[in-house]
């Protein structure tokens, strides 16, 4: 029997991150979408919170399919232009710009995010 178990190490890391503000829920791996390679609920909640105007435009244009449309376009963009480009430049969902890098959210292009953080 091995004295060392990797699961114990993983648990300690997760507990530490959760204690320091990281979003962690035990057994949340069940919410991971392998096809998209994302946690869909986290992506959608983040976009809704940080970019309410963009989310409103998406729901106006796509109705109930807005979330899936955004997730599919994100996966496509990650595959086509890469993670760093998506983080730095964002991506378009049929004319609606979605940004993921914090550097963009605090810029003069999105004053609402800056006001929320003050």
C-alpha positions in Angstrom: 0.0 0.0 0.0 1.3 3.4 -1.0 1.9 6.0 1.7 1.2 8.8 -0.8 -2.2 9.4 -2.4 -2.5 12.1 -5.1 -6.1 12.7 -4.2 -5.1 14.0 -0.8 -2.8 16.5 -2.5 -5.6 17.5 -4.8 -8.0 18.0 -1.9 -5.5 20.2 -0.1 -5.0 22.4 -3.2 -8.7 22.7 -3.6 -9.3 23.6 0.0 -6.5 26.2 -0.1 -7.9 27.8 -3.3 -11.4 27.8 -1.9 -10.2 29.5 1.3 -8.5 32.2 -0.8 -11.4 33.2 -3.0 -11.2 30.7 -5.8 -14.6 29.4 -7.0 -14.6 25.8 -6.0 -17.5 23.4 -5.4 -16.8 19.8 -4.4 -17.7 17.4 -7.2 -18.1 20.2 -9.7 -16.4 18.0 -12.4 -19.9 16.7 -13.2 -20.6 20.2 -14.6 -17.6 20.1 -17.0 -18.6 19.8 -20.7 -16.1 17.6 -22.4 -17.2 18.5 -25.9 -16.7 22.2 -25.2 -13.8 21.7 -22.8 -15.5 24.3 -20.6 -17.6 24.8 -17.5 -20.6 26.3 -19.3 -22.3 27.7 -16.2 -19.2 29.5 -15.2 -18.6 31.0 -18.6 -22.3 32.2 -18.9 -22.4 33.6 -15.3 -19.1 35.5 -15.9 -20.3 37.0 -19.2 -23.7 38.0 -17.7 -22.0 39.6 -14.7 -19.2 41.4 -16.5 -20.8 42.3 -19.8 -24.6 42.8 -19.2 -25.1 44.8 -22.4 -23.5 42.1 -24.5 -25.6 39.4 -22.8 -28.7 41.5 -23.3 -27.9 41.8 -27.0 -27.3 38.0 -27.3 -30.6 37.1 -25.6 -32.4 39.6 -27.8 -31.0 38.1 -30.9 -30.9 34.4 -29.9 -33.5 34.0 -27.2 -33.2 30.8 -25.2 -30.3 29.7 -27.5 -28.1 32.6 -26.4 -26.1 30.6 -24.0 -25.4 27.7 -26.3 -24.7 30.1 -29.2 -22.1 31.9 -27.0 -20.5 28.7 -25.8 -20.3 27.2 -29.3 -18.7 30.4 -30.7 -16.2 30.5 -27.8 -15.2 26.9 -28.5 -14.9 27.7 -32.2 -12.8 30.8 -31.5 -10.5 29.0 -29.1 -9.9 26.4 -31.8 -9.4 28.8 -34.7 -7.5 31.7 -33.2 -6.2 30.3 -29.9 -6.6 31.0 -26.2 -4.3 33.9 -25.9 -6.0 35.8 -28.7 -9.4 35.2 -27.2 -8.1 36.4 -23.8 -6.4 39.4 -25.3 -8.8 40.4 -28.0 -12.1 38.7 -27.3 -14.3 37.3 -30.0 -17.5 38.1 -31.9 -20.8 36.3 -31.6 -22.6 37.5 -34.7 -21.7 41.2 -34.2 -21.6 41.1 -30.3 -18.1 41.5 -28.9 -17.3 39.2 -25.9 -14.2 39.9 -24.0 -12.4 37.7 -21.5 -9.2 39.4 -20.5 -9.5 41.6 -17.4 -7.2 44.1 -19.1 -10.1 44.8 -21.5 -12.8 45.0 -18.9 -11.2 47.9 -17.0 -10.5 50.0 -20.1 -12.4 53.1 -21.2 -14.4 50.9 -23.5 -16.3 49.4 -20.6 -16.9 52.0 -17.9 -19.6 50.0 -16.2 -17.1 47.3 -15.2 -14.7 50.0 -13.8 -17.5 51.5 -11.8 -18.5 48.1 -10.3 -14.9 47.5 -9.2 -14.7 50.8 -7.3 
